[in-house]
Amino acid sequence: MGTVSVRIDEELIQAARTTAKAEFRTVQGQLEFWARLGRAAMDNPDLPTSFIAESLMSMAEPRDESMPFVPRSANQT
């Protein structure tokens, strides 16, 4: 995948820098995550943004570290 230079507002870069540090991402990785999140949110306006963000993060996890999905109703007795 190639790279492209773009001009981005310095305030957005600073916010990405701060969030990237907390999320253990690079600034570029944080901006790419926000772009994917925004695109997915626009494509799925009925879903909460937090759900979309968690889904994107879970899709990026290595398969060997994943846990099987257990519905909450399965835990109730």
N, C-alpha and C positions, 0 to 999 in steps of 0.2 A: 504494500500500500504506500502510495506516495504522500508527500506533504505539500501543503499550500500555505503561504503566508497570508494572513488576514490582519486587518486593523481592528482591535477590540478596545473598548473603553477601559481606561486605567482602573476605574472603580470596580469593574467586573473582574479584571485580572487580580486585583487585590483581594476581592471576595473569594475568588477561586483559589488563590494562594492560601488563605486562611482555612478554607474548608478542606482543601487538598491535604493540608498538614494533619487535620483532625481525622480525615478519612483514609489516611495512608495512601494517597494517590499523588501522582505528579500534577502540576498545574494543567498540563495538556490533558492528562487523563480526567481531571475534574471537569474541564470544559467539555470534553467529549461526552462524559457521563451526563452533564446537564443538557447537552444537545440531544442525546438519545432519549433522555427523560422527557424533554419538551416535545419531541417528535411523537413519542409513544402517547403522551398525554393528549396531543392534538388528534391522534388517530383513535383514541379511546376516551372520549369526553365523559363517559358514564362511570369511569373508574376513578377512585381517589388517587391523587398523585403519590401518596405514600405507598399505596399498594403497588403502583407501577414501579416506583423506585426500588422497593424490596424485591420485586420480581426480577428486575434487571440485575440487581446485585446477586441474587441467587443463581441466575443463569451464568454468571461469571465465575462461580465457585467451581473448583475441580470436582469432577464426578465422584472420585474416590473419597472425598470428604463429605459427600451429601448424606442426608438422613432421609429415610422414607417418610412420606407424608402420612400423618395420622390425623384424621378429622377430630375436632374438639368433641363432637358427639360420641366418638368411640371411647373417650376417657371418662364419660359420665356413667354412673351406675345407678 
